[in-house]
Amino acid sequence: MGYVILPLHIALPTSGIVSAFLIGRSSELSWRRLAAAVAIAVLYVLHTVATFSLSNALGLTNIAPANLVAFMYGLVLAAIGLAVGWLTCLRPSQA
């Protein structure tokens, strides 16, 4: 189970928040920004499916399949990143 800790609890949240922050900072509020949040959330579901499906198929462990919780976990992080990026974009630059 140690092979899951780095990508699922460190790399995916970090990359999700950073990419959502950059998207929120650079683009206008449109369907692309909202679609990016959903795409980031889908990465969590795909990671869970790719990681645990093989383990379940081989019968090594009995882990529940990916569900709405994995999607919401990614969606919340993407929403936080988008909100922070949008707020920093609104703040006037201190030049």
C-alpha positions in Angstrom: 0.0 0.0 0.0 3.0 2.3 0.3 3.1 2.8 -3.5 -0.2 4.8 -3.2 1.0 7.3 -0.6 3.3 9.4 -2.9 1.0 9.8 -5.9 -2.4 9.9 -4.2 -1.6 12.0 -1.1 1.3 14.2 -2.2 1.7 14.4 -6.0 -1.9 14.6 -7.2 -3.1 17.2 -4.6 -0.1 19.3 -5.2 -0.4 19.2 -9.0 -4.1 19.7 -8.9 -4.0 22.8 -6.7 -1.1 24.3 -8.7 -2.7 23.7 -12.1 -6.0 25.0 -10.9 -4.3 28.0 -9.4 -2.6 28.8 -12.7 -5.8 28.2 -14.7 -7.8 30.5 -12.3 -5.1 33.2 -12.5 -4.8 33.3 -16.2 -8.2 32.8 -17.8 -11.5 34.4 -17.6 -14.5 32.9 -15.9 -15.8 30.7 -18.6 -16.7 27.1 -19.3 -13.0 26.2 -19.7 -12.3 27.1 -16.1 -15.1 25.0 -14.9 -14.2 22.1 -17.2 -10.7 22.2 -15.9 -11.9 21.7 -12.3 -13.9 18.6 -13.5 -10.9 17.3 -15.4 -8.6 17.6 -12.4 -11.2 15.8 -10.3 -11.4 13.0 -12.9 -7.7 12.4 -12.5 -8.3 11.3 -8.9 -10.9 8.8 -10.1 -8.6 7.5 -12.9 -5.8 7.1 -10.5 -7.9 5.1 -8.1 -9.2 2.9 -11.0 -5.8 2.3 -12.5 -4.1 1.6 -9.1 -6.7 -0.5 -7.3 -8.4 -2.3 -10.3 -5.3 -4.4 -10.9 -4.9 -5.2 -7.3 -8.6 -6.3 -7.1 -8.3 -8.3 -10.3 -5.3 -10.2 -9.0 -7.1 -10.8 -5.7 -4.3 -9.2 -3.6 -6.6 -7.0 -1.6 -10.3 -6.3 -1.5 -10.5 -2.5 -2.0 -13.7 -0.8 -3.0 -13.8 0.7 -6.5 -13.6 4.4 -7.2 -16.7 6.3 -6.3 -18.0 9.8 -5.8 -15.7 10.4 -2.8 -12.6 10.2 -5.0 -14.2 12.6 -7.5 -15.3 15.1 -4.7 -11.8 15.0 -3.2 -10.3 16.2 -6.5 -13.1 18.6 -7.1 -12.6 20.3 -3.8 -8.9 20.7 -4.3 -9.5 22.1 -7.8 -12.1 24.5 -6.5 -9.7 25.8 -3.8 -6.9 26.3 -6.4 -9.3 28.1 -8.8 -10.6 30.4 -6.1 -7.1 31.3 -4.9 -6.0 31.9 -8.5 -9.0 34.0 -9.2 -8.6 36.1 -6.0 -4.9 36.8 -6.7 -5.8 37.8 -10.3 -8.3 40.4 -8.9 -5.9 41.9 -6.5 -4.1 44.9 -8.0 -0.4 44.4 -8.6 2.0 46.2 -6.2 4.4 47.8 -8.7 
